[in-house]
C-alpha cells in the first residue's frame, strides 16, 4: 500500500449501443469476460452523445426510435489482473477503443 492509496489500473472500453457479439449486446459480453477472468468489478455507463474514429456523431434525440449511443465499460483492479485480461478483451471487441490509466484506490 502506498501512502496515498493502492495503485490500480482503470480500464475503459468504448463501444456503441448497437455493437453486438454472438447475438447479444457487446457490453454484456465484455462484462461477462471481466467477471469470468476475476476482475473485481465493472460498471457500464451510457452516454447521451459522442463520436469515434468515423467522426459520426451519435446522439439521443427525442424523436428517434432507434439509437446507437456511446457506451463505456469501466473496471478498476490491480494492474496484473487488468493486464491479464487485455489480450482476450482485444480479441472480443475488435477495433473498439480500450484505454488504461494508473489510478489510486483510496
SERO-4910 file (N, C-alpha, C, O; in steps of 0.05 Angstrom, whole numbers):
BEGIN
 pado doro    nc1    nc2    nc3   cac1   cac2   cac3    cc1    cc2    cc3    oc1    oc2    oc3
  Unk    A     17    -24      0      0      0      0     18     25      0     37     27     16
  Unk    A     12     44    -18     27     69    -18     13     88      1    -10     84      8
  Unk    A     28    109      9     16    128     28    -10    140     19    -28    146     35
  Unk    A    -14    145     -8    -39    157    -17    -61    138    -24    -84    146    -28
  Unk    A    -55    112    -24    -74     91    -31    -61     69    -46    -36     69    -49
  Unk    A    -76     50    -55    -66     27    -71    -66     34   -100    -86     45   -110
  Unk    A    -44     28   -114    -43     33   -143    -60     12   -157    -58    -12   -151
  Unk    A    -75     21   -177    -92      3   -193    -92     13   -221    -81     34   -227
  Unk    A   -105     -3   -239   -109      6   -266   -139     10   -271   -155     -7   -263
  Unk    A   -146     32   -283   -173     37   -292   -174     29   -321   -160     40   -338
  Unk    A   -192     10   -327   -196      1   -354   -221     13   -365   -242     14   -352
  Unk    A   -220     24   -390   -244     34   -403   -246     22   -431   -226     20   -446
  Unk    A   -270     13   -438   -275      2   -464   -298     18   -476   -320     20   -464
  Unk    A   -294     31   -499   -313     48   -512   -326     33   -535   -313     25   -554
  Unk    A   -352     28   -533   -367     14   -554   -393     29   -560   -399     50   -547
  Unk    A   -408     20   -579   -434     32   -585   -456     14   -575   -453    -10   -572
  Unk    A   -479     26   -571   -502     12   -561   -511    -11   -581   -521    -31   -572
  Unk    A   -506     -7   -606   -514    -26   -627   -493    -48   -631   -499    -67   -646
  Unk    A   -469    -45   -620   -448    -65   -623   -457    -92   -610   -467    -92   -587
  Unk    A   -452   -114   -624   -461   -139   -614   -439   -160   -616   -421   -158   -632
  Unk    A   -442   -181   -600   -425   -205   -601   -442   -229   -598   -455   -233   -577
  Unk    A   -442   -246   -618   -458   -271   -618   -487   -266   -610   -498   -281   -594
  Unk    A   -499   -245   -621   -527   -241   -618   -536   -226   -592   -559   -222   -588
  Unk    A   -517   -217   -576   -524   -202   -552   -507   -176   -552   -487   -174   -566
  Unk    A   -515   -156   -536   -500   -131   -535   -471   -136   -527   -465   -152   -509
  Unk    A   -453   -122   -541   -424   -126   -536   -417   -119   -507   -400   -132   -495
  Unk    A   -430    -99   -495   -423    -92   -468   -429   -115   -449   -415   -118   -429
  Unk    A   -450   -131   -454   -456   -154   -437   -434   -175   -440   -426   -187   -420
  Unk    A   -424   -179   -464   -402   -198   -468   -377   -189   -454   -362   -205   -443
  Unk    A   -372   -163   -454   -349   -152   -440   -351   -156   -410   -333   -166   -397
  Unk    A   -375   -150   -399   -379   -154   -370   -375   -183   -363   -362   -189   -342
  Unk    A   -386   -201   -379   -383   -230   -373   -354   -238   -373   -345   -253   -356
  Unk    A   -338   -229   -393   -310   -235   -395   -295   -225   -370   -280   -240   -358
  Unk    A   -300   -200   -363   -286   -188   -340   -293   -204   -314   -276   -209   -297
  Unk    A   -319   -211   -311   -327   -226   -287   -314   -254   -286   -303   -262   -266
  Unk    A   -314   -267   -309   -303   -294   -311   -273   -294   -306   -262   -313   -295
  Unk    A   -259   -273   -314   -230   -271   -311   -222   -259   -284   -198   -255   -279
  Unk    A   -241   -254   -266   -235   -246   -239   -230   -216   -234   -219   -209   -213
  Unk    A   -238   -200   -253   -235   -171   -248   -255   -163   -227   -278   -171   -228
  Unk    A   -246   -147   -207   -261   -142   -183   -289   -130   -187   -307   -136   -171
  Unk    A   -294   -115   -207   -320   -103   -212   -319    -86   -237   -298    -77   -245
  Unk    A   -342    -82   -249   -343    -66   -273   -370    -51   -274   -390    -60   -262
  Unk    A   -370    -29   -287   -394    -12   -290   -398     -5   -319   -379      1   -333
  Unk    A   -423     -5   -328   -430      3   -356   -442     31   -354   -462     35   -339
  Unk    A   -431     49   -369   -441     77   -369   -452     83   -397   -438     79   -417
  Unk    A   -476     94   -398   -488    101   -423   -485    131   -428   -490    148   -411
  Unk    A   -476    138   -452   -472    166   -460   -497    177   -474   -513    162   -484
  Unk    A   -499    203   -474   -521    216   -489   -512    226   -516   -528    232   -533
  Unk    A   -485    228   -520   -475    236   -546   -445    229   -547   -432    227   -527
  Unk    A   -435    225   -571   -407    220   -575   -400    214   -604   -418    209   -620
  Unk    A   -375    213   -610   -366    203   -636   -339    189   -633   -325    193   -614
  Unk    A   -333    173   -653   -309    157   -652   -292    162   -676   -292    183   -688
  Unk    A   -277    141   -684   -259    143   -706   -272    152   -732   -259    166   -748
  Unk    A   -297    145   -736   -311    152   -761   -320    181   -761   -328    191   -782
  Unk    A   -319    195   -738   -328    222   -735   -358    225   -739   -368    248   -741
  Unk    A   -373    203   -739   -402    205   -740   -412    209   -712   -406    194   -693
  Unk    A   -428    231   -708   -439    237   -682   -463    220   -676   -482    219   -692
  Unk    A   -463    207   -653   -486    191   -644   -497    206   -620   -483    212   -601
  Unk    A   -523    213   -622   -535    229   -600   -564    220   -596   -577    210   -614
  Unk    A   -574    224   -572   -601    218   -565   -619    241   -573   -613    264   -566
  Unk    A   -639    236   -588   -659    256   -597   -686    246   -589   -692    222   -592
  Unk    A   -703    264   -581   -730    256   -572   -746    241   -594   -761    223   -587
  Unk    A   -742    248   -619   -759    237   -640   -748    212   -652   -761    199   -669
  Unk    A   -724    204   -645   -712    180   -656   -720    155   -641   -720    156   -616
  Unk    A   -728    134   -654   -736    110   -641   -712     90   -638   -712     74   -619
  Unk    A   -693     92   -656   -670     74   -655   -645     90   -649   -641    111   -660
  Unk    A   -629     80   -631   -605     94   -623   -580     76   -626   -582     52   -624
  Unk    A   -558     89   -629   -532     75   -627   -515     93   -609   -494    104   -618
  Unk    A   -523     96   -585   -509    115   -566   -483    103   -556   -480     79   -556
  Unk    A   -465    120   -547   -440    110   -537   -443     96   -510   -460    104   -493
  Unk    A   -427     76   -506   -427     61   -480   -398     58   -472   -381     52   -489
  Unk    A   -393     62   -446   -366     58   -435   -368     37   -413   -385     39   -395
  Unk    A   -351     17   -415   -349     -3   -394   -323      4   -378   -302      5   -390
  Unk    A   -326      8   -352   -303     15   -335   -299     -7   -314   -318    -19   -304
  Unk    A   -274    -13   -308   -267    -31   -287   -241    -22   -274   -224    -10   -288
  Unk    A   -238    -27   -249   -214    -20   -234   -205    -44   -219   -220    -57   -204
  Unk    A   -179    -51   -222   -168    -73   -206   -137    -70   -206   -126    -51   -217
  Unk    A   -124    -89   -193    -95    -89   -192    -84    -90   -220    -96   -103   -237
  Unk    A    -61    -77   -225    -50    -77   -252    -48   -105   -264    -54   -109   -288
  Unk    A    -38   -125   -249    -34   -151   -260    -60   -165   -268    -60   -181   -287
  Unk    A    -82   -159   -254   -108   -170   -261   -118   -158   -287   -128   -173   -305
  Unk    A   -116   -132   -290   -125   -119   -315   -108   -127   -338   -118   -134   -360
  Unk    A    -81   -127   -335    -63   -135   -357    -69   -163   -366    -66   -169   -390
  Unk    A    -76   -181   -348    -80   -209   -355   -104   -213   -373   -105   -234   -387
  Unk    A   -123   -195   -374   -147   -198   -390   -146   -183   -416   -164   -186   -433
  Unk    A   -126   -166   -420   -126   -148   -443   -126   -162   -470   -141   -154   -488
  Unk    A   -110   -183   -474   -109   -196   -500   -136   -208   -507   -145   -206   -530
  Unk    A   -148   -221   -488   -175   -234   -493   -196   -212   -498   -213   -215   -515
  Unk    A   -194   -190   -484   -212   -168   -488   -209   -155   -515   -229   -150   -529
  Unk    A   -184   -151   -524   -179   -140   -551   -192   -158   -572   -204   -149   -591
  Unk    A   -188   -184   -569   -200   -203   -589   -230   -202   -589   -243   -204   -610
  Unk    A   -242   -197   -566   -271   -196   -564   -283   -171   -577   -302   -172   -591
  Unk    A   -270   -148   -572   -282   -122   -581   -272   -113   -608   -282    -93   -618
  Unk    A   -253   -127   -620   -243   -118   -646   -231    -91   -646   -211    -86   -631
  Unk    A   -242    -72   -662   -230    -46   -664   -239    -25   -644   -233     -2   -646
  Unk    A   -254    -34   -624   -263    -14   -603   -240     -3   -588   -219    -16   -585
  Unk    A   -243     21   -579   -222     35   -564   -221     24   -535   -241     22   -521
  Unk    A   -197     16   -527   -191      7   -500   -170     24   -488   -149     29   -501
  Unk    A   -174     35   -464   -154     51   -451   -149     41   -423   -167     29   -411
  Unk    A   -125     46   -413   -120     41   -385   -105     65   -374    -91     79   -389
  Unk    A   -109     70   -348    -93     91   -336    -89     83   -307   -105     70   -294
  Unk    A    -66     92   -296    -60     87   -268    -77    104   -250    -80    128   -255
  Unk    A    -88     92   -229   -104    107   -210    -97     98   -182    -84     77   -178
  Unk    A   -104    114   -163   -101    107   -135   -128    100   -123   -147    115   -126
  Unk    A   -130     77   -111   -155     69    -97   -152     77    -68   -133     68    -54
  Unk    A   -169     95    -59   -167    106    -32   -188     95    -14   -189    102     10
***
